[in-house]
Amino acid sequence: MIALLAIVVALAVAGALLVASYRRRHPFTVIRHDYDTGMTGIWWRDEPGRTYWVRPATLDALRKGALR
């Protein structure tokens, strides 16, 4: 019984670490593109209900910074 509990706890910790590392590497989500203006709408993970419109150059800079 204790061995089963240890396995469950180990899997929970591993899952939490995996989710945390994904969120660190992907701080925003691209949600839509406006082809008329050339802007891209993104949601930051901390503010999922607020859309930020960024230029392609800004999006590239964000992606480069997010992958470090």
Residue pairs with C-beta under 8 A, 6 or more apart in sequence:
23 45
25 66
25 67
26 45
26 66
27 44
27 45
27 66
28 42
28 43
28 44
28 45
28 62
28 66
29 42
29 43
29 45
30 40
30 41
30 42
30 59
31 41
31 42
31 43
31 51
32 40
32 41
32 51
33 39
33 40
33 41
34 40
34 41
34 53
37 53
38 55
38 56
39 53
39 54
39 55
40 53
40 54
40 55
40 56
40 59
41 51
41 52
41 53
42 51
42 52
42 54
42 59
42 62
43 49
43 50
43 51
43 52
44 50
44 52
54 62
